[in-house]
Amino acid sequence: MRIKQIFSLSGFSLAAFLVLVAFTGQTEAQAGGQNPTPIVITLTPPVTGTPGQPTAVPSPTSDGGLPPDRFEPNNDPHTATEIGWQTEPGLTLTGDDVDYFTGYLKTGQMVRISTFVYGGLDTRLKLYWHEQLVAENDDRSPADVGSMVLFTAPADGWYVALVEKATVYDGIYDLETALVEPTITPTAAPTGTPNPSATPTPSPTPLMQPDLAEPNNTPETARPVTPGLRGTYTVGAGDVDYFTFIAKAGNRYACETVTGQVDTLLTVTGGTAVTGGTAVIGANDDRAVGRVDSYLAWTAVAEQPVIVKVEARGGSFGQYEFVCQNVVPPPAPPMPPAPVAGTATTSELLTATTTVTVTERISLTVQHIGRVPPQTTIPATHIRLLVYYDANNDRQPGPGEGIANVSVVAVSAQGQRLARVFTNAQGEAIFNLSSEAVARVMVPFVPGWSARLRVGEANNDIVLGLPAVRLPVFLPVQRQVSSD
């Protein structure tokens, strides 16, 4: 009697299945029979959303294979995908495909990189530091063909991680990168003395996770920021952060750090048209008594790039919020009344009144000029807009999906353009308008990309996204800095 053996590989790896067949499987041909029934293998990848499992399984292509994942092409170190501390689900390895990733580490930080595999995939993970192989792992355990490596950075720099197939089988995997604390080895207590003195143990060096702006430790690598956008960063332990933006002539700007963890020193420098170098505009240590964060305001005398340096003082370290924004100039002091020509001073009048004698009544004429109309202040309409291309088709913006240098305009109800800006590197655009006529904000070159505004209020929730089924190749982008 022929026996058809069907196995479902949804909870264990293909390697474990092959070991099981090698020890226990015996076909009819091996027992001396004829025409054995072949073993049929059903590959069922899990689709649950728990850690270590993908939230969605990529649909097979027309030829039955898996499609390239969202980071392709990243098949060599020069096209490696930059990653931070997160889990990237639903990545694929098919045919001769390999995936390269890269990230930034500071001195003493330990990174853990892991792969969680599905659908019969067996990964091999390699980690390079300055083009030298420093860590490699094939199987996490005898029962888990995923991979994991640990590495401690000897200095500040970039690592490169390679994920490749260890067998011929294609499949899906999740990639997890995490910053971990090194295990502290306990110091053995001294023995042999009646009253041993306590051995002082040094406190562990605090780990400070690098922020998303790194590396920005030099003026040449300063992170571009948009005035009005607030971000959270870290500084300390030898780290210095640089930021830059274009200051417009006549505008007043204020840059500040907001923190209670780290004692910051903020220094602003700007380019000079005569020498082509830089000149210090101003610096601030503590914004007030009892505060350790910094605040500096100034008025730009010329349009020029501005570089802001943030550093920690006294060995402090930690997180801080940073923002540079336009501010209203302080009101001018009241001017003294101008003296009227041909009139005497107060002291002269007082002296003269001792000898003046009134001889006739002085008549006064009062003319009514009407009520002075009250001055009304138009409330500002704040607009924060995100333009993105939904590459992974999850119907919400994700990392790296913002579209940079796209023209965004604010228009009146009759379609008249009132203002225009271009999106920054993250796909964000900021407006601050004082016109009551503003009605909508729109991207002119994409039909349907517009949103109605709440006049006089903050509009911080406007998101315009293009579905993944439509490639945004037709979007005109800004090729150079606009002077609008």
PyMOL commands that set and color helices and strands:
alter all, ss='L'
color gray80, all
select helices_A, chain A and resi 14-24+77-79+219-221+346-352
alter helices_A, ss='H'
color red, helices_A
select strands_A, chain A and resi 6-8+40-42+81-82+87-93+99-105+110-118+123-129+132-137+148-152+157-165+171-180+223-224+231-236+240-247+252-258+264-271+278-284+295-299+304-312+317-326+381-389+407-412+417-422+428-433+438-442+450-452+458-466
alter strands_A, ss='S'
color yellow, strands_A
deselect
rebuild
show_as cartoon
